[in-house]
Amino acid sequence: MSGVGGIGGAMGVDRVMALRAQILERNAALSRAQQAPVPAATEAKPDSFSATLQTALRTVNENQQAASQLSAAYERGETVDIAKVMLARQQASVGFEATLQVRNKLLSAYKDIMSMPV
């Protein structure tokens, strides 16, 4: 019976040694990843989020103004295609709704961060 325990013990040791080797490989990979320089392309600019947000807001505002101008032109009786007016109004509406959802998510994230214990 001692022979069976010896075989099981040898298999157990091999398994432990294999797990140890895997852990050492992963630790080495993590340390290399931490020491590797970050490429300049992935570095975020400090104002890139705000610039993107401002551009998106400007685009939504321009879409709303264009829709208003097309609606006013149609109401004045100018030759404007009704489909074009409706499409512009729908595009402005969808853009506004998307902006509203982004604002709600940002406020929610801000509230979550502010309620975190320090």
Phi and psi in degrees as GROMACS dihedral restraints (atoms count N, CA, C in turn):
[ dihedral_restraints ]
;  ai    aj    ak    al  type     phi  dphi    fc
    3     4     5     6     1   -69.2    20    10
    4     5     6     7     1   -27.0    20    10
    6     7     8     9     1   -65.3    20    10
    7     8     9    10     1   -38.0    20    10
    9    10    11    12     1   -66.2    20    10
   10    11    12    13     1   -41.8    20    10
   12    13    14    15     1   -65.2    20    10
   13    14    15    16     1   -34.1    20    10
   15    16    17    18     1   -67.3    20    10
   16    17    18    19     1   -40.4    20    10
   18    19    20    21     1   -66.8    20    10
   19    20    21    22     1   -45.7    20    10
   21    22    23    24     1   -62.4    20    10
   22    23    24    25     1   -37.5    20    10
   24    25    26    27     1   -67.0    20    10
   25    26    27    28     1   -39.5    20    10
   27    28    29    30     1   -66.6    20    10
   28    29    30    31     1   -41.4    20    10
   30    31    32    33     1   -63.9    20    10
   31    32    33    34     1   -38.9    20    10
   33    34    35    36     1   -63.8    20    10
   34    35    36    37     1   -40.7    20    10
   36    37    38    39     1   -66.1    20    10
   37    38    39    40     1   -42.9    20    10
   39    40    41    42     1   -61.3    20    10
   40    41    42    43     1   -41.0    20    10
   42    43    44    45     1   -65.6    20    10
   43    44    45    46     1   -43.7    20    10
   45    46    47    48     1   -63.0    20    10
   46    47    48    49     1   -41.0    20    10
   48    49    50    51     1   -66.2    20    10
   49    50    51    52     1   -37.0    20    10
   51    52    53    54     1   -66.3    20    10
   52    53    54    55     1   -42.5    20    10
   54    55    56    57     1   -63.5    20    10
   55    56    57    58     1   -40.1    20    10
   57    58    59    60     1   -62.0    20    10
   58    59    60    61     1   -41.3    20    10
   60    61    62    63     1   -64.9    20    10
   61    62    63    64     1   -40.9    20    10
   63    64    65    66     1   -63.0    20    10
   64    65    66    67     1   -42.5    20    10
   66    67    68    69     1   -63.4    20    10
   67    68    69    70     1   -42.6    20    10
   69    70    71    72     1   -64.2    20    10
   70    71    72    73     1   -39.6    20    10
   72    73    74    75     1   -63.2    20    10
   73    74    75    76     1   -43.2    20    10
   75    76    77    78     1   -66.2    20    10
   76    77    78    79     1   -40.6    20    10
   78    79    80    81     1   -62.2    20    10
   79    80    81    82     1   -41.1    20    10
   81    82    83    84     1   -64.4    20    10
   82    83    84    85     1   -41.4    20    10
   84    85    86    87     1   -64.7    20    10
   85    86    87    88     1   -41.0    20    10
   87    88    89    90     1   -65.1    20    10
   88    89    90    91     1   -41.1    20    10
   90    91    92    93     1   -67.6    20    10
   91    92    93    94     1   -36.2    20    10
   93    94    95    96     1   -65.7    20    10
   94    95    96    97     1   -38.8    20    10
   96    97    98    99     1   -66.3    20    10
   97    98    99   100     1   -36.3    20    10
   99   100   101   102     1   -72.0    20    10
  100   101   102   103     1   -31.3    20    10
  102   103   104   105     1   -86.0    20    10
  103   104   105   106     1   -17.0    20    10
  105   106   107   108     1   -69.1    20    10
  106   107   108   109     1   136.9    20    10
  108   109   110   111     1   -70.1    20    10
  109   110   111   112     1   146.5    20    10
  111   112   113   114     1   -81.8    20    10
  112   113   114   115     1   128.2    20    10
  114   115   116   117     1   -61.7    20    10
  115   116   117   118     1   148.9    20    10
  117   118   119   120     1   -64.7    20    10
  118   119   120   121     1   -28.0    20    10
  120   121   122   123     1   -67.9    20    10
  121   122   123   124     1   -30.3    20    10
  123   124   125   126     1   -90.1    20    10
  124   125   126   127     1   -10.0    20    10
  126   127   128   129     1   -71.7    20    10
  127   128   129   130     1   130.8    20    10
  129   130   131   132     1   -84.8    20    10
  130   131   132   133     1   139.2    20    10
  132   133   134   135     1   -77.3    20    10
  133   134   135   136     1   145.7    20    10
  135   136   137   138     1   -62.9    20    10
  136   137   138   139     1   -28.8    20    10
  138   139   140   141     1  -106.3    20    10
  139   140   141   142     1    12.1    20    10
  141   142   143   144     1   -67.2    20    10
  142   143   144   145     1   -37.0    20    10
  144   145   146   147     1   -67.6    20    10
  145   146   147   148     1   -45.6    20    10
  147   148   149   150     1   -66.7    20    10
  148   149   150   151     1   -36.3    20    10
  150   151   152   153     1   -65.9    20    10
  151   152   153   154     1   -41.2    20    10
  153   154   155   156     1   -64.4    20    10
  154   155   156   157     1   -42.8    20    10
  156   157   158   159     1   -64.5    20    10
  157   158   159   160     1   -42.2    20    10
  159   160   161   162     1   -63.8    20    10
  160   161   162   163     1   -40.6    20    10
  162   163   164   165     1   -63.3    20    10
  163   164   165   166     1   -43.0    20    10
  165   166   167   168     1   -63.6    20    10
  166   167   168   169     1   -42.9    20    10
  168   169   170   171     1   -65.5    20    10
  169   170   171   172     1   -39.0    20    10
  171   172   173   174     1   -63.6    20    10
  172   173   174   175     1   -41.2    20    10
  174   175   176   177     1   -64.5    20    10
  175   176   177   178     1   -43.6    20    10
  177   178   179   180     1   -62.4    20    10
  178   179   180   181     1   -42.5    20    10
  180   181   182   183     1   -63.1    20    10
  181   182   183   184     1   -42.5    20    10
  183   184   185   186     1   -63.6    20    10
  184   185   186   187     1   -40.5    20    10
  186   187   188   189     1   -62.7    20    10
  187   188   189   190     1   -40.3    20    10
  189   190   191   192     1   -67.2    20    10
  190   191   192   193     1   -40.0    20    10
  192   193   194   195     1   -66.1    20    10
  193   194   195   196     1   -41.1    20    10
  195   196   197   198     1   -63.7    20    10
  196   197   198   199     1   -41.1    20    10
  198   199   200   201     1   -64.1    20    10
  199   200   201   202     1   -39.9    20    10
  201   202   203   204     1   -65.0    20    10
  202   203   204   205     1   -41.3    20    10
  204   205   206   207     1   -65.5    20    10
  205   206   207   208     1   -43.0    20    10
  207   208   209   210     1   -64.0    20    10
  208   209   210   211     1   -40.9    20    10
  210   211   212   213     1   -63.7    20    10
  211   212   213   214     1   -43.4    20    10
  213   214   215   216     1   -64.8    20    10
  214   215   216   217     1   -39.9    20    10
  216   217   218   219     1   -64.3    20    10
  217   218   219   220     1   -40.3    20    10
  219   220   221   222     1   -65.6    20    10
  220   221   222   223     1   -41.2    20    10
  222   223   224   225     1   -67.5    20    10
  223   224   225   226     1   -29.6    20    10
  225   226   227   228     1   -76.3    20    10
  226   227   228   229     1    -8.9    20    10
  228   229   230   231     1    92.4    20    10
  229   230   231   232     1    11.8    20    10
  231   232   233   234     1   -70.0    20    10
  232   233   234   235     1   160.4    20    10
  234   235   236   237     1   -80.1    20    10
  235   236   237   238     1    87.9    20    10
  237   238   239   240     1  -125.3    20    10
  238   239   240   241     1   132.9    20    10
  240   241   242   243     1   -67.5    20    10
  241   242   243   244     1   129.2    20    10
  243   244   245   246     1   -62.5    20    10
  244   245   246   247     1   -34.6    20    10
  246   247   248   249     1   -63.9    20    10
  247   248   249   250     1   -38.8    20    10
  249   250   251   252     1   -65.6    20    10
  250   251   252   253     1   -39.8    20    10
  252   253   254   255     1   -64.4    20    10
  253   254   255   256     1   -47.3    20    10
  255   256   257   258     1   -65.5    20    10
  256   257   258   259     1   -38.7    20    10
  258   259   260   261     1   -64.4    20    10
  259   260   261   262     1   -43.3    20    10
  261   262   263   264     1   -64.5    20    10
  262   263   264   265     1   -41.1    20    10
  264   265   266   267     1   -65.6    20    10
  265   266   267   268     1   -40.2    20    10
  267   268   269   270     1   -67.6    20    10
  268   269   270   271     1   -40.9    20    10
  270   271   272   273     1   -62.4    20    10
  271   272   273   274     1   -42.6    20    10
  273   274   275   276     1   -64.6    20    10
  274   275   276   277     1   -39.0    20    10
  276   277   278   279     1   -66.1    20    10
  277   278   279   280     1   -44.0    20    10
  279   280   281   282     1   -65.1    20    10
  280   281   282   283     1   -41.4    20    10
  282   283   284   285     1   -62.7    20    10
  283   284   285   286     1   -41.2    20    10
  285   286   287   288     1   -65.5    20    10
  286   287   288   289     1   -43.3    20    10
  288   289   290   291     1   -62.6    20    10
  289   290   291   292     1   -40.8    20    10
  291   292   293   294     1   -64.2    20    10
  292   293   294   295     1   -41.8    20    10
  294   295   296   297     1   -63.8    20    10
  295   296   297   298     1   -40.1    20    10
  297   298   299   300     1   -62.9    20    10
  298   299   300   301     1   -40.7    20    10
  300   301   302   303     1   -66.2    20    10
  301   302   303   304     1   -39.5    20    10
  303   304   305   306     1   -63.2    20    10
  304   305   306   307     1   -43.3    20    10
  306   307   308   309     1   -60.2    20    10
  307   308   309   310     1   -44.2    20    10
  309   310   311   312     1   -62.1    20    10
  310   311   312   313     1   -41.2    20    10
  312   313   314   315     1   -66.3    20    10
  313   314   315   316     1   -40.0    20    10
  315   316   317   318     1   -64.0    20    10
  316   317   318   319     1   -42.9    20    10
  318   319   320   321     1   -63.8    20    10
  319   320   321   322     1   -40.3    20    10
  321   322   323   324     1   -63.0    20    10
  322   323   324   325     1   -43.7    20    10
  324   325   326   327     1   -64.9    20    10
  325   326   327   328     1   -39.7    20    10
  327   328   329   330     1   -62.6    20    10
  328   329   330   331     1   -44.4    20    10
  330   331   332   333     1   -64.0    20    10
  331   332   333   334     1   -39.8    20    10
  333   334   335   336     1   -62.4    20    10
  334   335   336   337     1   -42.4    20    10
  336   337   338   339     1   -67.1    20    10
  337   338   339   340     1   -41.9    20    10
  339   340   341   342     1   -69.0    20    10
  340   341   342   343     1   -25.1    20    10
  342   343   344   345     1   -89.7    20    10
  343   344   345   346     1    -0.8    20    10
  345   346   347   348     1   -72.1    20    10
  346   347   348   349     1   137.9    20    10
  348   349   350   351     1   -72.3    20    10
  349   350   351   352     1   144.3    20    10
